[in-house]
Amino acid sequence: MRTSRVLIAAAVLLAALIPASGFAQVESTPIPAPVKPNFSSLSFMAGSWTCTSKSSRRPRAFTTISTYTLDPTGYWMNETSTTPKTSWVPTTLRAWDKITYDPDAKRWVDVSYGDGGAYGLSYSQGWNGDQIAWHDVSFAPGPNINSQTDITTTKVSATKTTSSSSFTETKTGRRVMVTTTCVKS
């Protein structure tokens, strides 16, 4: 009888230790929070901007209103843009950009999406003097456009920027220039 009591006690003790050893392997250290981006080089962008863009294949310039704000988390700068309808765009277009800094790749990243299924992913190595160039990694040649250049933005002042880029039409081979001037409201 004593042997059975010892065996039962050993079984109870073993049963009690098995779950405890399983829990001991669970990692309880919190995931370290990534360092928040230093938005000081882009802080002048915060606020509302009126941008006028001219494409060499369109009859006239068009206007876009953009507003930049810092996300409450401090990890993103958000841009909301609205382009009113024109003779070649039958409805108002809205787009959203989220800009952050990737410390591992050491580059700025712009994730964008908009009406009509628009989307993009661009990156930049950052400012070189008063200019920043954005490279669109989501671009793929298609039936209308077969190549494009980076978008280069120049900070003229804290309240004015200019941008330029171009793309080549697939069917005609024509190079189309796009220039934009933005003024802070």
C-alpha positions, -999 to 999 in steps of 0.1 A, spaced: 0 0 0 28 23 7 43 17 -27 10 27 -44 9 59 -23 44 67 -34 36 60 -70 4 82 -69 23 110 -52 50 108 -79 24 108 -107 7 138 -92 40 156 -88 50 148 -124 17 159 -137 20 192 -119 55 198 -133 48 190 -170 26 222 -176 50 243 -156 80 233 -178 59 241 -209 52 277 -197 88 282 -188 97 282 -225 73 310 -234 91 343 -242 78 371 -220 102 399 -231 82 426 -249 90 433 -285 112 465 -286 94 494 -302 111 507 -334 126 541 -332 102 568 -345 113 586 -377 129 620 -375 105 640 -396 125 673 -391 135 674 -428 99 670 -438 82 690 -411 78 721 -433 53 700 -453 28 699 -424 -3 719 -434 -23 725 -466 -8 730 -501 -23 740 -534 -5 723 -563 -7 731 -600 5 704 -623 11 706 -660 14 675 -683 27 681 -718 -1 659 -731 -29 678 -715 -45 711 -727 -40 729 -694 -27 726 -659 -48 711 -631 -50 718 -594 -46 694 -564 -52 703 -528 -29 683 -504 -29 683 -466 0 668 -446 -3 658 -410 18 637 -386 1 605 -376 -7 604 -338 17 574 -334 46 595 -347 56 568 -372 39 582 -403 33 615 -421 -1 614 -438 -10 632 -470 -46 635 -483 -50 649 -518 -80 659 -538 -80 667 -575 -113 682 -589 -127 668 -621 -113 682 -654 -123 677 -690 -102 645 -692 -110 632 -656 -148 630 -652 -149 628 -614 -130 642 -584 -100 621 -575 -88 614 -539 -55 599 -529 -38 591 -497 0 588 -490 17 575 -459 53 584 -455 77 568 -430 114 561 -426 129 526 -427 159 526 -405 171 491 -416 171 501 -453 180 537 -445 154 552 -468 121 571 -468 91 551 -479 58 564 -494 29 540 -496 0 555 -516 -35 545 -527 -64 563 -542 -97 563 -560 -101 540 -590 -77 514 -575 -47 536 -577 -17 525 -556 20 530 -554 51 522 -534 81 546 -537 113 551 -518 139 579 -515 174 580 -500 164 614 -486 173 650 -492 204 659 -512 206 696 -506 172 711 -515 161 681 -536 146 647 -529 140 620 -556 113 594 -552 116 561 -571 84 542 -578 91 505 -573 55 496 -581 57 508 -617 54 481 -644 54 488 -681 19 484 -696 -2 491 -727 -1 529 -722 33 537 -704 65 518 -709 89 538 -688 91 566 -663 116 587 -644 119 593 -607 100 623 -593 124 650 -582 110 675 -558 129 708 -550 123 728 -518 123 763 -531 113 777 -496 93 765 -466 62 775 -485 70 765 -521 81 733 -538 85 723 -575 85 687 -589 93 672 -622 92 638 -638 85 622 -672 71 591 -687 72 575 -722 40 564 -740 41 529 -753 23 533 -786 38 566 -797 71 566 -779 64 602 -770 81 615 -738 56 633 -716 69 659 -691 51 666 -659 59 696 -637 42 707 -605 44 738 -583 30 737 -548 24 766 -525 15 763 -488 -18 778 -480 
